[in-house]
Amino acid sequence: MYCLQWLLPVLLIPKPLNPALWFSHSMFMGFYLLSFLLERKPCTICALVFLAALFLICYSCWGNCFLYHCTDSPLPDSAHDPGVVGT
């Protein structure tokens, strides 16, 4: 399970507050995961554990899924603040 130490922190990276950056963020994370899986070739158990965790986070709409934004979950209050974009 040594290879999970490089995969699990990916689930903890927060999505950007600005909705305009969500597509770029999801593309970056997707390419990172694809390149990691192709280069490091993690064991089958590690890959299945990570994909199960990713599926459960995205399925529950917990708010940290980097693949898409759930329509049921509201945007954070700071997403509507124009001052956040300048920081």
ZAVO-493156 format. One record per residue (C-alpha): residue number from 1; x, y, z; residue in one letter. Coordinates in Angstrom, 3 decimals, decimal comma, always signed. Layout:
ZAVO-493156
+-----+----------+----------+----------+-----+
|   n |        x |        y |        z | res |
+-----+----------+----------+----------+-----+
| NUM |        X |        Y |        Z |   a |
...
+-----+----------+----------+----------+-----+
This chain:
ZAVO-493156
+-----+----------+----------+----------+-----+
|   n |        x |        y |        z | res |
+-----+----------+----------+----------+-----+
|   1 |   +0,000 |   +0,000 |   +0,000 |   m |
|   2 |   +3,017 |   +2,258 |   -0,438 |   y |
|   3 |   +1,547 |   +3,727 |   -3,621 |   c |
|   4 |   -1,519 |   +5,079 |   -1,800 |   l |
|   5 |   +0,598 |   +7,765 |   -0,148 |   q |
|   6 |   +0,801 |   +9,489 |   -3,545 |   w |
|   7 |   -2,882 |   +9,051 |   -4,412 |   l |
|   8 |   -4,771 |   +9,901 |   -1,227 |   l |
|   9 |   -3,563 |  +13,537 |   -0,949 |   p |
|  10 |   -5,203 |  +14,157 |   -4,331 |   v |
|  11 |   -8,577 |  +13,736 |   -2,635 |   l |
|  12 |   -7,717 |  +16,457 |   -0,115 |   l |
|  13 |   -6,883 |  +19,204 |   -2,629 |   i |
|  14 |   -9,810 |  +21,632 |   -2,491 |   p |
|  15 |  -11,635 |  +22,890 |   -5,544 |   k |
|  16 |  -11,107 |  +26,554 |   -6,402 |   p |
|  17 |  -13,767 |  +28,963 |   -5,193 |   l |
|  18 |  -14,070 |  +30,629 |   -8,578 |   n |
|  19 |  -16,405 |  +28,496 |  -10,746 |   p |
|  20 |  -14,529 |  +29,598 |  -13,873 |   a |
|  21 |  -11,490 |  +27,625 |  -12,687 |   l |
|  22 |  -13,304 |  +24,334 |  -12,037 |   w |
|  23 |  -12,758 |  +23,023 |  -15,562 |   f |
|  24 |   -9,029 |  +23,782 |  -15,475 |   s |
|  25 |   -8,749 |  +22,202 |  -12,043 |   h |
|  26 |  -10,560 |  +19,032 |  -13,081 |   s |
|  27 |   -8,436 |  +18,733 |  -16,244 |   m |
|  28 |   -5,231 |  +19,156 |  -14,238 |   f |
|  29 |   -6,306 |  +16,568 |  -11,676 |   m |
|  30 |   -7,427 |  +14,152 |  -14,371 |   g |
|  31 |   -4,140 |  +14,438 |  -16,248 |   f |
|  32 |   -2,207 |  +14,097 |  -12,992 |   y |
|  33 |   -4,032 |  +10,882 |  -12,130 |   l |
|  34 |   -3,666 |   +9,504 |  -15,645 |   l |
|  35 |   +0,062 |  +10,254 |  -15,745 |   s |
|  36 |   +0,516 |   +8,815 |  -12,249 |   f |
|  37 |   -1,269 |   +5,601 |  -13,177 |   l |
|  38 |   +0,737 |   +5,242 |  -16,387 |   l |
|  39 |   +4,127 |   +6,110 |  -14,898 |   e |
|  40 |   +4,046 |   +4,513 |  -11,440 |   r |
|  41 |   +1,725 |   +1,584 |  -12,233 |   k |
|  42 |   +0,266 |   +1,182 |   -8,738 |   p |
|  43 |   -0,851 |   -2,219 |   -7,588 |   c |
|  44 |   -4,395 |   -3,319 |   -8,312 |   t |
|  45 |   -5,476 |   -3,084 |   -4,685 |   i |
|  46 |   -4,238 |   +0,506 |   -4,353 |   c |
|  47 |   -5,929 |   +1,533 |   -7,590 |   a |
|  48 |   -9,214 |   -0,064 |   -6,539 |   l |
|  49 |   -9,112 |   +1,515 |   -3,075 |   v |
|  50 |   -8,455 |   +4,940 |   -4,584 |   f |
|  51 |  -11,174 |   +4,589 |   -7,227 |   l |
|  52 |  -13,641 |   +3,426 |   -4,572 |   a |
|  53 |  -12,819 |   +6,442 |   -2,393 |   a |
|  54 |  -13,141 |   +8,770 |   -5,398 |   l |
|  55 |  -16,479 |   +7,208 |   -6,347 |   f |
|  56 |  -17,853 |   +7,508 |   -2,808 |   l |
|  57 |  -16,802 |  +11,161 |   -2,502 |   i |
|  58 |  -18,289 |  +12,077 |   -5,870 |   c |
|  59 |  -21,428 |   +9,985 |   -5,384 |   y |
|  60 |  -22,216 |  +11,522 |   -2,016 |   s |
|  61 |  -21,747 |  +15,095 |   -3,347 |   c |
|  62 |  -19,643 |  +15,816 |   -0,308 |   w |
|  63 |  -18,240 |  +18,914 |   -1,982 |   g |
|  64 |  -14,657 |  +17,926 |   -2,729 |   n |
|  65 |  -15,204 |  +15,964 |   -5,942 |   c |
|  66 |  -12,913 |  +17,438 |   -8,558 |   f |
|  67 |  -14,646 |  +15,780 |  -11,506 |   l |
|  68 |  -17,817 |  +17,867 |  -11,470 |   y |
|  69 |  -19,930 |  +20,141 |   -9,288 |   h |
|  70 |  -23,045 |  +18,556 |   -7,865 |   c |
|  71 |  -26,186 |  +20,487 |   -8,713 |   t |
|  72 |  -27,703 |  +19,756 |   -5,301 |   d |
|  73 |  -24,871 |  +21,252 |   -3,299 |   s |
|  74 |  -24,864 |  +25,049 |   -3,002 |   p |
|  75 |  -21,865 |  +27,142 |   -3,867 |   l |
|  76 |  -19,811 |  +28,459 |   -0,952 |   p |
|  77 |  -20,713 |  +31,975 |   +0,162 |   d |
|  78 |  -17,312 |  +33,281 |   -0,853 |   s |
|  79 |  -17,877 |  +32,129 |   -4,461 |   a |
|  80 |  -20,240 |  +35,067 |   -4,981 |   h |
|  81 |  -17,824 |  +37,581 |   -3,475 |   d |
|  82 |  -16,061 |  +39,586 |   -6,222 |   p |
|  83 |  -13,170 |  +40,269 |   -3,852 |   g |
|  84 |  -12,147 |  +36,604 |   -3,924 |   v |
|  85 |  -11,295 |  +36,737 |   -7,634 |   v |
|  86 |   -8,636 |  +39,388 |   -7,076 |   g |
|  87 |   -6,767 |  +37,374 |   -4,439 |   t |
+-----+----------+----------+----------+-----+
